Amino acid sequence: MDKKNIDWSNLGFGYIPTDKRFVANFKNGAWDEGELTSDSMITMSECAGVLQYAQTIFEGMKAYTTEDGRIVTFRPDLNAQRFEESAKRLEMPVYPQDKFVEAIVETIKANKEFVPPYGSGATLYIRPYMFGISPVIGVKPAQDYQFRTFCTPVGPYFKGGAKPITIKISDFDRAAPHGTGHIKAGLNYAMSLHAIVTAHNEGFDENMYLDAATRTKVEETGGANFLFVTKDNKVVTPKSNSILPSITRRSLMYVAKEYLGLEVEEREVFKDELKDFAECGLCGTAAVISPVGKIVDHGEEICFPSGMEEMGPITKKLYETLTGIQMGRIEAPEGWLVEIK
């Protein structure tokens, strides 16, 4: 199969339209069968629910060309489960999990020429999403919805290697204890934009959000979960009902325990213990792991022993093992990779 004539090695992390996308509509209380279309434009009422009250959810995932030339995607069943939970929380109709996975597979299959070749460092990013499309003027759920999936080739998140970043403890709150922090709703990301622009203007790469109730416990960043390594090599992630359950984070914790033989723990992580960790990283679909070299708490610097030059040794092993699984260099646990034939 020929690939598109794209300079794969110089791709950025941005949107490039591909040939096909999948569209399904919920109308009169039921989903239609859905179809692939070449039309990338969306037409809707000026009063559509998504435009008035931000009734929209989404997922992010990737497809890869493996070392032996197969095209695979990573754990789409978990994205389907999380998408269902997001839909229920925003009073949207559930798009069936099996249909969700089928839509992902069909979209990748229809755009195989856009899946970057193995070794290029690039991947195919897939974005399933759903939104209220019928007019809504009173504050209530829309009646009609559209589910769509598009994809776009993206370059490596880190050009020239993953250098540790510097983050700040934010004065803003990301999510309330009984709010929507545990689902992947567009509104969560909209409210984080001012905080991330503020952080960038102050010279930081990202924010660390604390729990809104006590501001003593670590939650996550605007788009990734935290992962810490203790000085005795235990892998720790924060536990909270207002953290998005990252698929990458869950996969890394499995890899740490089952592939690397490390002790793992999901628990409340207090701001006061940050200084005691040996390594820190942000984990998510885009970068897998972004190493953190320094956290700044209102002028007080917390510097990790792993330093500002490269990933810490445990973080690096986790990164290399998970990406090795995704790229077919390391045998994957059963069901983790879905081949696109």
Backbone hydrogen bonds, N-H to C=O, Kabsch-Sander energy under -0.5 kcal/mol:
donor,donor_aa,acceptor,acceptor_aa,energy
4,K,113,E,-2.7
6,I,4,K,-2.0
8,W,6,I,-2.0
10,N,7,D,-1.7
11,L,8,W,-1.3
14,G,12,G,-1.1
21,R,37,T,-1.9
22,F,149,T,-2.3
23,V,35,E,-2.7
24,A,147,F,-2.7
26,F,145,Y,-3.0
27,K,25,N,-0.6
27,K,30,A,-2.4
30,A,27,K,-1.2
32,D,25,N,-2.3
35,E,23,V,-2.3
37,T,21,R,-2.8
40,S,38,S,-0.6
45,S,133,I,-0.7
48,A,45,S,-1.6
49,G,134,S,-1.8
50,V,132,G,-2.3
51,L,48,A,-0.9
52,Q,48,A,-1.8
53,Y,49,G,-2.8
54,A,50,V,-1.0
55,Q,49,G,-0.7
56,T,54,A,-1.8
57,I,130,M,-2.1
58,F,184,K,-2.1
59,E,128,P,-2.3
61,M,126,I,-1.9
63,A,124,L,-2.4
64,Y,72,V,-2.9
66,T,64,Y,-0.6
66,T,70,R,-2.9
67,E,327,M,-2.5
69,G,66,T,-2.0
72,V,64,Y,-2.4
72,V,70,R,-0.5
73,T,338,V,-2.0
74,F,62,K,-1.1
75,R,73,T,-0.6
75,R,336,W,-3.0
78,L,75,R,-1.2
79,N,75,R,-1.0
80,A,76,P,-2.3
81,Q,77,D,-1.9
82,R,78,L,-2.3
83,F,79,N,-2.5
84,E,80,A,-1.8
85,E,81,Q,-1.9
86,S,82,R,-2.3
87,A,83,F,-2.4
88,K,84,E,-2.3
89,R,85,E,-1.9
90,L,86,S,-1.5
91,E,88,K,-1.3
92,M,87,A,-3.0
100,F,96,P,-2.5
101,V,97,Q,-2.2
102,E,98,D,-2.1
103,A,99,K,-2.5
104,I,100,F,-2.0
105,V,101,V,-2.6
106,E,102,E,-2.9
107,T,103,A,-2.2
108,I,104,I,-2.3
109,K,105,V,-2.7
110,A,106,E,-2.2
111,N,107,T,-0.6
111,N,108,I,-1.2
112,K,109,K,-1.1
114,F,111,N,-2.3
115,V,112,K,-1.6
120,S,117,P,-1.6
123,T,154,V,-2.4
124,L,63,A,-2.3
125,Y,123,T,-0.6
125,Y,152,T,-2.7
126,I,61,M,-3.6
127,R,150,F,-3.0
129,Y,148,R,-2.8
130,M,57,I,-2.2
131,F,146,Q,-1.8
132,G,55,Q,-2.0
133,I,144,D,-2.2
134,S,144,D,-1.3
136,V,47,C,-3.0
140,K,138,G,-1.4
145,Y,26,F,-1.7
146,Q,131,F,-2.1
147,F,24,A,-2.8
148,R,129,Y,-2.9
149,T,22,F,-2.0
150,F,127,R,-1.7
152,T,125,Y,-2.4
154,V,123,T,-3.0
155,G,12,G,-2.4
159,K,157,Y,-0.6
160,G,158,F,-0.5
161,G,158,F,-1.0
163,K,161,G,-1.1
165,I,291,P,-2.6
167,I,294,K,-2.4
168,K,206,E,-2.1
169,I,296,V,-2.2
170,S,168,K,-0.7
170,S,208,M,-2.4
179,G,176,A,-1.9
183,I,180,T,-1.7
185,A,183,I,-1.1
186,G,56,T,-2.0
188,N,185,A,-1.1
189,Y,185,A,-0.8
189,Y,186,G,-0.6
190,A,186,G,-2.0
191,M,187,L,-1.8
193,L,189,Y,-0.6
193,L,190,A,-1.1
196,I,192,S,-2.3
197,V,193,L,-2.4
198,T,194,H,-2.4
199,A,195,A,-2.2
200,H,196,I,-2.6
201,N,197,V,-2.5
202,E,198,T,-1.3
203,G,200,H,-1.6
204,F,199,A,-2.8
205,D,166,T,-3.2
206,E,166,T,-0.8
208,M,168,K,-2.9
209,Y,207,N,-0.6
209,Y,220,E,-2.5
211,D,217,K,-2.1
212,A,175,A,-0.7
215,R,211,D,-1.8
218,V,269,V,-3.2
219,E,209,Y,-2.6
221,T,224,A,-2.6
225,N,283,C,-2.0
226,F,219,E,-0.6
227,L,281,G,-2.3
228,F,236,V,-3.3
229,V,279,E,-2.1
230,T,234,K,-2.6
233,N,230,T,-1.9
235,V,263,E,-2.7
236,V,228,F,-2.9
236,V,234,K,-0.6
237,T,265,E,-2.2
239,K,267,R,-1.2
243,I,240,S,-1.1
246,S,244,L,-1.7
250,R,246,S,-2.0
251,S,247,I,-2.0
252,L,248,T,-2.6
253,M,249,R,-2.2
254,Y,250,R,-1.6
255,V,251,S,-2.5
256,A,252,L,-2.7
257,K,253,M,-1.8
258,E,254,Y,-3.3
259,Y,254,Y,-0.5
259,Y,255,V,-1.8
260,L,255,V,-1.9
262,L,256,A,-3.2
265,E,235,V,-2.3
267,R,237,T,-2.1
267,R,265,E,-0.6
270,F,268,E,-0.5
271,K,216,T,-3.3
273,E,270,F,-1.7
274,L,271,K,-1.6
276,D,273,E,-1.8
277,F,274,L,-1.5
278,A,229,V,-2.7
279,E,229,V,-1.7
281,G,227,L,-2.5
282,L,290,S,-2.5
283,C,225,N,-3.0
284,G,288,V,-1.0
288,V,284,G,-2.0
289,I,287,A,-2.3
290,S,282,L,-3.1
292,V,280,C,-2.9
293,G,165,I,-2.6
293,G,291,P,-0.5
294,K,165,I,-1.4
295,I,302,I,-2.4
296,V,167,I,-2.4
297,D,295,I,-0.6
297,D,300,E,-3.2
298,H,296,V,-0.8
300,E,297,D,-1.7
301,E,299,G,-0.6
302,I,295,I,-3.2
303,C,301,E,-0.6
304,F,293,G,-2.0
306,S,278,A,-1.3
307,G,304,F,-2.2
316,K,312,G,-2.7
317,K,313,P,-1.8
318,L,314,I,-2.4
319,Y,315,T,-2.6
320,E,316,K,-2.9
321,T,317,K,-2.2
322,L,318,L,-2.5
323,T,319,Y,-2.5
324,G,320,E,-1.5
325,I,321,T,-1.9
326,Q,322,L,-2.4
327,M,323,T,-2.1
328,G,325,I,-1.0
329,R,324,G,-2.1
330,I,324,G,-1.8
336,W,333,P,-2.0
338,V,73,T,-2.6
339,E,337,L,-0.6
340,I,71,I,-3.3
341,K,339,E,-0.7
